[in-house]
Structure formats: C-alpha cells, structure tokens
C-alpha cells in the first residue's frame, strides 16, 4: 500500500466515477444506487433525480484533476474543499478503522464524493505523486486510472483494455510469424 487505505479508495472511486461518463453508466437513479453500493458509500443517500444530476455534474470537475499540472490540481482541490465546507475529522464506522471524513454523513452524496476525492488528491499532491494519474493507453479509450503499482507500470483502465491490447499484440505476432514462415 502506497497511501492510507482511505486515500487509495478515494482515488479509485474518483476514477470509477469519472469513468461512468463513458456510455453514461449512471443512466438512472438505480444505476447511481448500484454505484453507491459497489463503492461502499455510507451516510445519507437521497437516490433521487436531483442527487443523480449533482453526481453527474461532479464528473467533469473530477476528470480535470487528471489533466492539470500541480498548481491547477491544487486550485481545483482547494475549490472543492472550500465549496463543500470540508472539516476533516477522524471517524470509525462499519468495518473501517479510523480514517478521515471531511463532511458529515448527512451531506449530499455528491458533496461527499467531491470532498473524498479532494482529500485523496491532497495526499497525491503532498507526496509529489501526481504522475500516478493516467489516461488509459488504449487508443480508443479515454478512461482515467490511478497507477498504484509499486513500479508505476499500469497503463490500462479496468474496462478490459489491457486484455484487448494483449490479445491484439498476440494476434499480430502470430500473423507476423505466419508471413515469415
């Protein structure tokens, strides 16, 4: 583990949320409910059209964290923390030991998502690890990812792009061998 568990989860869930734009994976309130379950979002969940729209509106703001330089990321992170009145506190709940929450449990889901992502990005900036933010290397994919590998070698998102690239490379090698045989 490179960062605290809640930092890594905040980064992963921010990337997953950004990547729901592809093919509009948050098509309705039910899809939002499933996303919240999949990513273990606790606290108040209105799960209505207003909350769905607020979460959808957050995605491009979070995506911009992957394309900015350090000063731009800091400006965006600080803006999110100010906008949602973040007040970091240590909490323990469910199966989680002490970790940081910077919004109350009753805050809107989009606010909690924004602040959770911002707090995770605080750790990336402080440790000079923004280079771990990437866009999928597949030419036909623009999903974002966070490379949390020790050797910083992750290139593909979690949508199967790495497998497709490996299969394509394998087939290309087979075709090349067939031509030279």
C-alpha positions as CSV (number, residue, x, y, z in Angstrom):
1,X,0.0,0.0,0.0
2,X,1.4,3.3,-1.1
3,X,-1.1,5.6,0.7
4,X,-3.5,5.2,3.5
5,X,-6.4,2.9,2.7
6,X,-9.0,5.7,2.6
7,X,-6.7,7.7,0.2
8,X,-6.4,4.8,-2.2
9,X,-10.1,4.1,-2.0
10,X,-10.8,7.8,-2.6
11,X,-8.6,7.8,-5.7
12,X,-10.1,4.6,-7.1
13,X,-13.7,5.7,-6.5
14,X,-13.0,9.1,-8.1
15,X,-11.6,7.4,-11.2
16,X,-14.5,5.0,-11.3
17,X,-17.0,7.9,-11.0
18,X,-15.2,9.8,-13.8
19,X,-15.3,6.6,-16.0
20,X,-19.1,6.3,-15.6
21,X,-19.3,9.0,-18.3
22,X,-18.3,6.5,-20.9
23,X,-21.6,5.2,-22.3
24,X,-23.5,7.0,-19.5
25,X,-23.3,4.3,-16.9
26,X,-25.2,6.5,-14.4
27,X,-28.3,6.4,-16.7
28,X,-30.8,6.5,-13.8
29,X,-31.2,6.5,-10.1
30,X,-31.0,2.7,-10.0
31,X,-27.5,2.9,-11.6
32,X,-26.5,5.5,-9.0
33,X,-27.7,3.3,-6.2
34,X,-25.7,0.4,-7.6
35,X,-22.6,2.6,-7.9
36,X,-23.0,3.7,-4.3
37,X,-23.3,0.1,-3.2
38,X,-20.3,-1.0,-5.3
39,X,-18.1,1.7,-3.8
40,X,-19.5,1.4,-0.2
41,X,-20.8,4.9,0.1
42,X,-22.3,5.3,3.5
43,X,-24.3,8.1,5.0
44,X,-27.3,9.9,3.5
45,X,-28.4,8.6,0.1
46,X,-31.3,10.5,-1.3
47,X,-31.2,8.5,-4.5
48,X,-33.4,10.8,-6.5
49,X,-33.1,12.7,-9.7
50,X,-31.5,15.8,-8.1
51,X,-28.8,13.7,-6.5
52,X,-28.2,11.8,-9.8
53,X,-27.8,15.2,-11.6
54,X,-25.4,16.5,-8.9
55,X,-23.2,13.4,-9.2
56,X,-23.2,13.6,-13.0
57,X,-22.2,17.3,-12.8
58,X,-19.3,16.4,-10.5
59,X,-17.7,14.0,-13.0
60,X,-16.1,16.6,-15.4
61,X,-14.8,18.5,-12.5
62,X,-13.1,15.4,-11.2
63,X,-11.8,14.5,-14.7
64,X,-10.0,17.8,-14.8
65,X,-7.8,16.6,-11.9
66,X,-6.2,14.1,-14.3
67,X,-5.2,16.7,-16.9
68,X,-3.9,19.6,-14.8
69,X,-0.4,20.4,-13.6
70,X,0.3,20.6,-9.9
71,X,-0.9,24.2,-9.4
72,X,-4.1,23.5,-11.4
73,X,-4.8,20.4,-9.3
74,X,-4.2,22.3,-6.1
75,X,-6.6,25.1,-7.2
76,X,-9.3,22.5,-8.1
77,X,-8.8,20.5,-4.9
78,X,-8.9,23.7,-2.7
79,X,-12.0,24.9,-4.6
80,X,-13.8,21.6,-3.8
81,X,-12.8,21.7,-0.2
82,X,-14.0,25.3,0.2
83,X,-17.2,24.8,-1.8
84,X,-18.3,21.9,0.4
85,X,-17.0,23.3,3.7
86,X,-14.7,20.4,4.4
87,X,-13.8,19.9,8.0
88,X,-11.6,16.8,8.3
89,X,-12.1,14.6,11.3
90,X,-11.1,11.0,12.2
91,X,-14.0,8.6,12.2
92,X,-14.5,4.9,12.6
93,X,-17.5,3.0,11.2
94,X,-18.7,-0.3,9.7
95,X,-15.6,-2.4,9.0
96,X,-13.3,0.6,8.7
97,X,-10.8,1.6,11.4
98,X,-10.0,5.3,11.9
99,X,-9.9,7.3,8.7
100,X,-10.7,10.8,7.6
101,X,-14.2,12.1,6.8
102,X,-14.4,15.8,5.9
103,X,-18.2,16.0,5.5
104,X,-21.0,14.9,7.8
105,X,-22.8,11.7,7.0
106,X,-25.9,13.6,6.2
107,X,-24.2,15.7,3.5
108,X,-25.4,15.1,-0.1
109,X,-23.7,12.2,-1.8
110,X,-22.2,14.5,-4.5
111,X,-20.6,16.6,-1.8
112,X,-19.2,13.6,0.0
113,X,-17.9,12.3,-3.3
114,X,-16.3,15.6,-4.2
115,X,-14.6,16.0,-0.8
116,X,-13.5,12.4,-0.6
117,X,-11.8,12.8,-3.9
118,X,-10.3,16.1,-2.9
119,X,-8.9,14.7,0.3
120,X,-7.3,11.8,-1.6
121,X,-5.8,14.3,-4.1
122,X,-4.3,16.3,-1.2
123,X,-2.2,13.2,-0.4
124,X,-1.1,12.8,-4.0
125,X,0.0,16.5,-4.2
126,X,1.7,16.4,-0.9
127,X,3.7,13.3,-1.8
128,X,4.5,14.6,-5.3
129,X,2.8,11.6,-6.9
130,X,0.5,13.2,-9.5
131,X,2.4,11.2,-12.1
132,X,0.3,8.3,-10.9
133,X,-2.7,9.8,-12.6
134,X,-3.1,8.5,-16.2
135,X,-5.5,8.1,-19.1
136,X,-5.9,4.6,-20.5
137,X,-3.2,3.8,-23.1
138,X,-5.7,2.2,-25.4
139,X,-6.2,4.4,-28.4
140,X,-10.0,4.0,-28.3
141,X,-10.5,4.6,-24.6
142,X,-10.3,7.8,-22.6
143,X,-11.0,6.3,-19.1
144,X,-8.8,7.6,-16.3
145,X,-6.9,5.5,-13.9
146,X,-4.7,5.8,-10.8
147,X,-1.5,3.7,-11.0
148,X,-1.0,2.4,-7.5
149,X,1.5,-0.3,-8.6
150,X,4.9,-0.2,-7.0
151,X,6.8,0.0,-10.3
152,X,4.4,2.6,-11.8
153,X,3.7,0.3,-14.8
154,X,-0.1,0.4,-15.1
155,X,-1.2,1.6,-18.5
156,X,-4.7,0.4,-19.0
157,X,-8.0,1.1,-17.2
158,X,-10.2,-1.6,-15.7
159,X,-12.6,-1.9,-18.6
160,X,-10.7,-4.8,-20.3
161,X,-8.4,-2.6,-22.4
162,X,-5.3,-4.3,-21.2
163,X,-6.7,-7.7,-22.2
164,X,-7.7,-6.4,-25.6
165,X,-4.3,-4.9,-26.2
166,X,-2.6,-8.2,-25.2
167,X,-4.8,-10.2,-27.5
168,X,-4.2,-7.8,-30.4
169,X,-0.4,-8.0,-29.8
170,X,-0.6,-11.8,-29.7
171,X,-2.6,-12.0,-32.9
172,X,-0.2,-9.6,-34.6
173,X,2.8,-11.8,-33.5
174,X,1.0,-14.8,-34.9
175,X,0.3,-13.1,-38.2
176,X,3.9,-11.9,-38.4
177,X,5.2,-15.5,-37.8
178,X,2.8,-16.8,-40.4
179,X,4.1,-14.4,-43.0
180,X,7.7,-15.2,-42.3
181,X,7.1,-19.0,-42.3
